Amino acid sequence: MQDLSAPDENRALGQAILTIDLGALADNWRQLAERAVDAECAAVVKANGYGLGVEPVARALSAAGCETFFVAHLSEGEILRKLAPEVRIFVLNGLAPGASKIYARAGLIPVLGSLPELAQWSDFCRRDGAPHPAAIHIDTGMNRLGLSAADLPRARALMAGFTPVLAMSHFVSAEDTSAPRNRRQIERFHEACNQLPPLPASLCNSSGMFLEEAPFLDLTRPGYALYGGNPTPGSDNPMRRVVGLTAVVLQVREIPGGETAGYNGRWTAPSRRKLATINIGYADGFLRSGSEGEIGVDVFAGGTFCPVVGRISMDLSIIDISEAASLSRGDRVEILGPNIGVDDLAAQAGTIGYEILTNLGRRYHREYVGEATPAATAGAAGTL
Ligand SMILES: *Cc1c(COP(=O)(O)O)cnc(C)c1O
């Protein structure tokens, strides 16, 4: 196994560097776990740990004491299972036709969200001679996955054929604390649970954990906040920053007013300008939508915020460094870091931080720093 804490010799080779602070990640998990002391705190590590790398992420969370993980796809569950033979793994997207045996043999718990899925799991368990565990997903307003209220009597009957271990639902807009919808979903979830056999229950994603109603129940399922995203948009981010990203200046040039920069000449220099070309583009997850406006997203360079000008291209972007202290070839600029959070970049690019994280490029040099201090109970969680 690669020693992730070793200093890297490639650092100087002019690549963009993505830094992932595993200590901050573990701290974020602990903070959330303490927020809901009476509930178990799981971790959502779907989409390769929100783009940060499921292996180091799951290892750090496990060392911090996390024992239950959620992924979205069966393939993600299989990868995580190999890394962590002992932890509990739920697969949110449910059960694909014909896939029951794969789940059971890998010890993956499907989150069943429709009557056909419940019937399939129940049939499989009968044929397999073992009442394997499953979670029940109840729809309380998303209308995406999950059983509707009318499905519950039939669901109850089918649940006799396996071992239900969790009832869960998912908030539509938990990040909007004032939305009356949140309370309505909590009520609907309780009503649904009352029609099922008693089960551990789970409702909260990251933002749900910051609702006034505190609907922590038995298990919480944060994802975004673990990775440093702000679960309370509009207020200060209570989480520690996990991600840093720097790109490298390839060239600096001065252009007279009236010249354009980048594809399609979409930006025209209003006066003499100093530009720097940096080695990051949309193929690296520096979203092209970040250059849709009159001027684009900010990069922090030479001690100040410098806007992207012209279209972000596949491998390159151009920034206006006229106001920055002198920058030259080989200098690093901050894309994400102390001055620009994931939520800041997302807001400027017209998206959400979740999309920024899960699009982080594969070409970055990745450095994992910081270490999760093992919790007193670590070790019980498996062999990560
Ligand atoms: C992704 C997801 C989560 C985690 O949500 P965050 O907002 O990232 O905390 C929890 N539950 C379900 C069903 C999800 O799909």
The ligand as an SDF file (V2000), in Angstrom:
LIG
                    3D

 15 15  0  0  0  0  0  0  0  0999 V2000
  -26.0120   11.6270   -1.2180 C   0  0  0  0  0  0  0  0  0  0  0  0
  -26.9750   11.2410   -0.1760 C   0  0  0  0  0  0  0  0  0  0  0  0
  -26.7560   11.5680    1.1680 C   0  0  0  0  0  0  0  0  0  0  0  0
  -25.6580   12.5090    1.6040 C   0  0  0  0  0  0  0  0  0  0  0  0
  -26.0780   13.8090    1.3000 O   0  0  0  0  0  0  0  0  0  0  0  0
  -25.1760   15.1080    1.6220 P   0  0  0  0  0  0  0  0  0  0  0  0
  -26.0620   16.2310    1.2770 O   0  0  0  0  0  0  0  0  0  0  0  0
  -23.9800   14.9870    0.7570 O   0  0  0  0  0  0  0  0  0  0  0  0
  -24.8280   15.0490    3.0630 O   0  0  0  0  0  0  0  0  0  0  0  0
  -27.6170   11.0580    2.1180 C   0  0  0  0  0  0  0  0  0  0  0  0
  -28.6750   10.2810    1.7580 N   0  0  0  0  0  0  0  0  0  0  0  0
  -28.9350    9.9730    0.4700 C   0  0  0  0  0  0  0  0  0  0  0  0
  -30.1180    9.1490    0.1330 C   0  0  0  0  0  0  0  0  0  0  0  0
  -28.1080   10.4480   -0.5450 C   0  0  0  0  0  0  0  0  0  0  0  0
  -28.3760   10.1570   -1.8140 O   0  0  0  0  0  0  0  0  0  0  0  0
  1  2  1  0
  2  3  1  0
  2 14  2  0
  3  4  1  0
  3 10  2  0
  4  5  1  0
  5  6  1  0
  6  7  2  0
  6  8  1  0
  6  9  1  0
 10 11  1  0
 11 12  2  0
 12 13  1  0
 12 14  1  0
 14 15  1  0
M  END
$$$$
